[in-house]
């Protein structure tokens, strides 16, 4: 990665200026854009770790799938259908009248 020099605009926005080998400015970007670009790129060590994790995960899936295949074929049984109880209709509430004397 090229070395960056920081500047600020008159508004106060932070800038990154990339210099070439001769010291002249090659590219000027806002900090926001440059930082987002940095986050999108991965280092070589990060990609190597991600690749090894992915290989382990796929190997684990293959072994689990191979082990569970015979069990699935033998375990097929008819499944009983579950039914829900129907709720009884609600009774209308009685109105309380005036008390009798």
C-alpha positions, 0 to 999 in steps of 0.5 A: 500500500502506498503511503498516505498524507492527511489533509483537511479541506476548508470545510473540515473533511479529512483527505488522504493524499497518495504520493508517487515515488517522486513525491508528487501527489498521485491521488487524493481521496476523502477519508471516508472513501479511502477507509471504505476501500481499505475495509473491502480488501482483505490481507493475505493472512485473513484470506488464508485463514478463511480458506482453511476454515471453509475447507474444514467446514465442508469436510465436516459436512461431508462426514456428517452427511455420509454418517447420517445417510443409512440412518435416514433410510431406516428411520422412515416410519408413517407419521401420525397426523396431529389434530388440534382441539376445536375451541367450544363456542363462548357463552354470552355473558348474562347481564346483571339486573337490579337486585330484587328486594 
